[in-house]
Amino acid sequence: MARGNWLCTSTRVGALAVGLCTSCIFRPQLSFLCFSSFWTQDQSPLKGDLANRNVKETHVSVRELLVCCIRAAQMAGATIREEHARAAGIKAYVKTVKAGSRELSAGELDAAGASEVVTRADFRAQLIIMKCLKSRYPQAVVIAEEDENDAQNEAEGLDCASFSCEDIDVGLDIPAGLSRCSWEDLTVWVDPLDGTKEFARGKLESVTVLIGISFKHVPVAGVIHQPFRQSLSGDMQSCTTWGIVGAGVRSTRLGELKPAQAHGKLVAVLSESKKDSEVVLRTLQRLPAGLEILRAGGCGNKLVQVIEQEADFMLQAPGSQRWDSAAGEAILRALGGGLCSLNGEVYQYVRDSSHRNDGGLLAFRNSSLKGYAMPKVST
């Protein structure tokens, strides 16, 4: 999903850390919202020394932050599954700035852009993620997709009492350069439910929860959680994939993922819509003849296909945002691949700048493949 840019940050600790959104400043010219600390230390559901974390800490290990993001993504996924189970049919709404939201008919849902659609599950998943992250790290700067005020209207019944990171084994050794990072250099990018249109249509395997971590404007770690993923035995379970640049990638479904090896026919995954934009078609023309084309919904879902080597490339037209790409880019970089615009430009993940991926997305499973699509761009 992709919609206006929202920045949630702890501006101070102590007195300002009491209550929800105690200091909100809307700056239309930057199109983001600054929130004070979401959750007080007393509300933290964490155990042991995690609950007693000194909120004045100025540095953190990316590995520790990723552990929290993994659990937050999994809890958001559980909330999404609950929303699907409780509803006879998922109600989708159109996002509007002035007129509020109204439910979409089936025809309107088909015609709506991905950035225009939201469900109750989107809001509740985001609230879960924000509560988990802010209860553990009040200092964290989190840029999330949905409007916080709208999300709060769907907060009834949400509970993070079971939130704990103690049982998560990331299984990755942290590179020295990411073992102690200043909070000033770190940003967390959250898409609580990517593939909202597919979710509303019942195409559940397209749904992902995306949380990426950038360090000095570059994605260095990420988690992609799939609430509805068919297991290797054929039943519907969930799957979580995470990675750290310089450390590797792991998956609850496949274990350790290795850098992609060269094979025969090249495969590209594109949007389910067959009305590909002109910029996508131009990029396709630069790829080798005989390229196999797959179609899939959801940005995160398509990125997973590249990560798991079901496709060599992902091409997506302009319209996504940094929270759509941060997690996947970090994981691909950890595998020796990467992500850029369809013109080969590398995106910077800057808090107070535009968050739109205006040049579209080109994801590739290893750096040598980038040259096929971008022959004039250095890899």
C-alpha positions, 0 to 999 in steps of 0.5 A, spaced: 500 500 500 502 507 498 499 513 501 501 519 504 507 520 509 507 519 516 513 520 521 512 517 528 518 519 533 519 520 540 521 527 541 523 527 548 522 522 554 520 523 561 514 527 561 512 527 554 512 520 554 506 519 558 500 518 554 498 517 546 500 522 541 501 527 547 504 532 542 502 532 534 504 537 529 502 537 522 506 540 517 503 539 510 509 542 506 512 535 508 506 531 509 508 527 515 506 527 522 510 527 528 508 524 534 511 523 541 512 517 545 506 512 544 507 508 550 509 509 557 514 505 560 509 502 565 505 500 559 510 495 557 508 488 556 515 486 556 519 481 561 525 482 565 530 487 563 527 488 556 521 492 560 526 496 564 530 499 558 533 505 559 529 510 555 535 515 554 539 510 551 542 513 544 544 507 541 542 500 539 544 494 535 540 493 529 540 485 531 536 487 537 531 492 533 530 487 528 528 481 533 523 486 536 520 488 529 520 480 527 515 479 533 511 485 532 510 483 524 508 476 527 503 479 532 500 484 526 500 478 522 496 474 527 491 480 528 490 480 520 488 473 520 483 474 526 480 480 522 479 475 516 476 469 520 471 474 524 468 477 518 463 474 513 467 479 508 472 484 508 470 491 508 474 495 504 474 503 504 476 509 500 482 513 503 480 520 503 483 527 506 477 531 507 470 526 506 472 521 511 472 514 508 466 510 505 465 502 504 467 500 497 463 496 492 466 490 488 466 494 482 469 500 486 474 496 489 477 493 482 477 500 479 481 503 485 488 504 486 492 500 491 493 507 495 486 508 495 484 502 499 484 501 507 481 496 511 480 495 519 485 490 519 490 495 516 489 500 522 489 494 527 495 491 524 499 498 525 497 499 532 499 492 534 506 494 531 507 501 533 505 499 540 510 493 540 516 497 537 514 503 542 513 499 548 520 496 547 524 502 544 520 509 545 526 513 542 525 509 535 523 513 529 517 510 525 514 512 519 508 508 518 503 508 512 496 509 516 493 515 519 494 514 526 488 518 528 484 513 523 487 507 526 486 509 533 478 508 532 479 501 531 483 500 537 478 496 541 480 490 544 487 490 542 492 487 547 500 486 546 500 483 553 503 476 550 509 481 547 515 478 548 522 477 544 525 472 548 524 466 544 526 469 537 533 466 535 535 471 529 540 466 527 545 471 524 551 474 527 551 482 526 556 486 522 560 490 527 558 496 523 551 495 525 552 493 532 551 499 535 548 505 531 545 511 534 538 512 534 539 519 530 541 514 524 536 509 524 529 509 521 523 504 521 519 503 515 512 500 516 507 497 511 502 494 516 498 490 511 501 490 504 496 488 498 490 490 501 486 490 495 488 482 494 486 481 502 479 484 500 478 480 494 480 474 498 487 473 495 490 472 501 497 469 499 498 476 496 498 479 503 504 481 507 507 485 513 513 489 511 518 492 516 524 495 514 530 498 518 534 504 514 541 506 517 544 513 514 538 512 509 540 505 506 536 499 508 540 494 512 535 490 515 528 487 514 522 482 515 517 480 511 511 476 514 506 472 510 500 471 514 497 466 509 502 462 506 502 455 504 507 451 507 511 445 504 506 440 506 500 444 503 496 447 509 495 454 510 500 457 515 504 463 516 511 465 514 517 470 516 523 472 512 528 476 515 535 479 513 541 483 515 546 486 510 552 483 511 549 477 515 544 473 511 537 471 511 533 466 514 526 464 513 521 460 518 519 456 512 526 455 508 531 456 513 537 459 511 537 462 504 543 462 500 545 467 495 542 466 488 545 461 483 545 462 476 540 458 472 537 457 465 531 461 463 530 468 466 523 470 470 520 476 471 514 478 476 510 483 474 503 486 477 497 482 476 494 488 472 496 487 465 496 494 463 503 495 464 506 502 464 510 505 459 516 505 463 515 498 465 514 496 458 521 500 456 525 496 462 522 489 459 524 491 452 531 491 455 531 484 458 533 478 454 528 475 449 524 469 451 523 472 458 518 468 462 513 473 465 509 471 472 503 476 475 502 477 482 499 482 487 502 486 492 509 489 492 511 485 498 509 478 495 512 480 489 519 481 493 518 475 496 518 471 489 525 474 488 528 473 495 526 465 494 528 465 487 522 464 484 523 470 480 529 473 477 526 480 477 521 484 480 518 490 476 513 495 478 510 501 476 511 508 480 506 509 485 509 505 491 512 508 497 519 507 501 515 503 506 513 498 501 520 497 499 525 498 505 524 491 508 525 487 501 531 491 499 534 490 505 533 482 505 535 482 497 541 486 499 543 481 504 543 476 499 547 479 494 541 482 490 538 489 490 533 494 488 533 501 485 528 505 480 526 502 473 532 507 471 537 504 475 537 510 481 538 508 488 533 510 493 535 514 499 530 513 505 530 520 508 525 521 514 523 528 512 523 528 504 518 525 499 517 517 501 514 516 494 518 511 489 517 515 483 521 511 478 518 505 480 521 499 482 526 494 479 528 488 484 534 483 482 536 477 486 543 478 484 547 484 482 550 481 476 542 481 473 541 488 474 546 489 468 540 486 463 535 491 465 540 497 466 546 496 461 548 503 462 548 503 470 554 501 474 553 495 479 
